[in-house]
Amino acid sequence: MQARRITALRWLLPLALLTLALGCPPPQPPRPPGVALEVVNNSSEEIMCLYVSPQSSDSWGGDLLGAANTIAPGAAYTVYVPPGTYDLMVEAFPPPQSGRADCPSGSEIGRRMGVTLSEDSQWVLYDE
């Protein structure tokens, strides 16, 4: 009788641990502070630069996508910013004949000025 209990425990403990491991979703990373701005690219061009500048600023500031990221047609990208009023701009890759691959030579494909972001928002870009 004692041997049956030990054998049963040998099976129950791993089974219980497996059930717990499979039944619990992995922990999610904490959400960055601020409001989310999801940029959805429904245009036919790949976005290489994203600028979100406070409306009171005299410059666009840095590219929020960085050198390693783009937004392909049909894809989306989310940035987090403090609540406020912003000017938004995206640029596509420059034409191959330009010989340049940096953002300032890209072609502007979308701009919105004076956008108030007080809650999570979405900016959808289309071909014009």
C-alpha positions as CSV (number, residue, x, y, z in Angstrom):
1,M,0.0,0.0,0.0
2,Q,2.8,2.4,0.9
3,A,4.6,1.6,-2.4
4,R,1.5,2.6,-4.4
5,R,1.3,6.0,-2.6
6,I,4.9,6.7,-3.4
7,T,4.4,5.7,-7.1
8,A,1.3,7.8,-7.3
9,L,3.1,10.8,-5.8
10,R,5.9,10.4,-8.4
11,W,3.4,10.9,-11.2
12,L,1.2,13.5,-9.5
13,L,3.9,16.0,-8.7
14,P,5.3,16.3,-12.3
15,L,1.8,16.3,-13.7
16,A,0.8,19.1,-11.3
17,L,3.9,21.1,-12.2
18,L,3.3,20.7,-15.9
19,T,-0.4,21.8,-15.5
20,L,0.7,24.9,-13.7
21,A,3.4,25.7,-16.2
22,L,1.1,25.3,-19.2
23,G,-1.9,27.0,-17.6
24,C,-0.2,30.2,-16.6
25,P,0.7,32.8,-19.3
26,P,4.2,34.2,-19.2
27,P,4.5,37.5,-17.4
28,Q,4.0,40.5,-19.7
29,P,6.6,43.3,-19.7
30,P,5.4,46.5,-18.1
31,R,3.8,49.0,-20.4
32,P,5.9,52.1,-21.1
33,P,4.6,55.3,-19.5
34,G,2.5,57.7,-21.6
35,V,-0.1,57.3,-24.3
36,A,0.3,54.9,-27.2
37,L,0.4,56.2,-30.7
38,E,0.0,53.3,-33.2
39,V,1.1,54.2,-36.7
40,V,-0.6,51.9,-39.2
41,N,1.0,51.9,-42.7
42,N,-1.8,51.2,-45.2
43,S,0.2,52.9,-47.9
44,S,2.2,51.2,-50.6
45,E,5.5,52.7,-49.4
46,E,7.8,51.5,-46.6
47,I,8.1,54.1,-43.8
48,M,11.7,54.7,-42.7
49,C,11.3,57.7,-40.4
50,L,8.7,58.7,-37.8
51,Y,8.8,62.1,-36.1
52,V,6.5,63.0,-33.2
53,S,7.4,66.5,-32.1
54,P,5.7,68.7,-29.4
55,Q,3.7,71.3,-31.2
56,S,5.6,74.0,-29.4
57,S,9.0,72.7,-30.8
58,D,10.8,74.4,-33.7
59,S,12.3,71.2,-35.0
60,W,11.2,67.6,-35.7
61,G,13.7,66.1,-33.3
62,G,15.0,62.5,-33.8
63,D,13.5,59.7,-35.8
64,L,11.5,57.5,-33.4
65,L,11.9,54.4,-35.5
66,G,15.7,54.4,-35.3
67,A,18.1,53.0,-37.9
68,A,17.0,49.4,-37.3
69,N,13.2,49.7,-37.7
70,T,10.8,50.5,-40.6
71,I,7.1,50.2,-41.0
72,A,6.4,48.0,-44.0
73,P,3.1,48.3,-46.0
74,G,0.4,46.6,-44.0
75,A,2.4,46.8,-40.7
76,A,2.1,48.9,-37.6
77,Y,4.5,50.4,-35.1
78,T,3.6,51.8,-31.6
79,V,5.4,54.6,-29.8
80,Y,4.6,56.0,-26.3
81,V,4.7,59.7,-25.6
82,P,3.5,61.9,-22.7
83,P,0.0,63.2,-23.2
84,G,0.1,66.5,-25.1
85,T,-0.3,68.1,-28.5
86,Y,2.1,67.0,-31.3
87,D,3.0,67.4,-34.9
88,L,3.5,64.0,-36.7
89,M,5.4,63.2,-39.8
90,V,6.6,60.1,-41.6
91,E,9.0,59.7,-44.5
92,A,9.5,56.8,-47.0
93,F,12.7,55.5,-48.3
94,P,14.3,57.9,-50.8
95,P,14.3,56.9,-54.4
96,P,17.2,54.5,-55.2
97,Q,18.7,57.0,-57.7
98,S,19.3,59.5,-54.9
99,G,22.2,57.5,-53.6
100,R,21.3,58.4,-50.0
101,A,19.5,56.3,-47.3
102,D,19.2,58.8,-44.5
103,C,15.8,60.3,-43.4
104,P,16.4,63.9,-44.6
105,S,16.5,62.7,-48.2
106,G,13.3,60.6,-47.8
107,S,10.1,61.6,-49.3
108,E,7.4,62.9,-46.9
109,I,4.3,60.7,-47.2
110,G,2.3,61.9,-44.2
111,R,2.0,64.8,-41.9
112,R,-0.5,65.8,-39.2
113,M,-0.2,69.0,-37.2
114,G,-1.6,69.9,-33.8
115,V,-2.7,66.4,-32.9
116,T,-3.8,66.1,-29.3
117,L,-2.8,62.8,-27.7
118,S,-4.6,62.4,-24.4
119,E,-5.4,58.7,-24.8
120,D,-4.1,55.8,-26.8
121,S,-4.6,56.7,-30.5
122,Q,-4.0,55.4,-34.0
123,W,-2.7,57.2,-37.1
124,V,-3.5,55.3,-40.3
125,L,-1.6,56.3,-43.5
126,Y,-3.0,55.7,-47.0
127,D,-1.7,56.4,-50.4
128,E,-2.9,59.8,-51.6
